[in-house]
């Protein structure tokens, strides 16, 4: 049976396991991107249907796979049979509506989600201070999915210095978020990968007193000055500054 690229397709038709999960993940990324598009109206229902080329397109009543309802966000309009795909929807679908106008009205500075990695016995690093991959591959993959659904990913000075992280989505399909590095005193070396690899837009946030003419770059990263209070960056001002960056 041959379908044209524009023909409708039933989600996960003939697929289960990894194939169904890959399809659902692609759909989730599209749903998250849809609410970021200019002109998206969270006060109007929106119905989308999956086509054979993998795109979600608007359709009329009664002919959809996914629906946006005001005050409720996204929901599936068909049963998702594969347990793994269903688990992805349950975990990530609520995050796919956090960038709409209604969500911004509820949280004007944007939504900030924290992720803490720790071992089963409650530690965030080994006895010798090694904190990379302490949680295992399943959680690392989850972390990369969270990045793919977010506008930015933020780490502090110590994490950047000790782990030299890349902060990308290399383990899953999806765009890299903007990398935000907090370094109030500008102590981090320019050799770190986030400043040199060019994999994603990178912002170094420091005390604004340290941003002077000719010192507005850290390697390939742009330097943003943020007010500091009591020896710490003002986090409320930081979020406002980041929101103003778009």
Secondary structure, 3 states (H helix, E strand, C coil): CCCCCCCECCCCCCCCCHHHHHHHHHHHHHHHHHCCCCCCCCCCCEEEEEECCCCEEECCCCCCCEEEECCCEEEECCCCCCHHHHHHHHHHHHHHHCCCHHHHHHCCCCCCCCCCCCCCCCCCCCCCCCCCCCCCHHHHHHHHHHHHCCCEEEECHHHHHHHCCCCCCCCCCCCCCEEEEECCCCCCCCCCHHHHCCCCCEEEEEEHHHCCCCCCEECCEEEEEECEECCEECHHHHHHHHHHCC
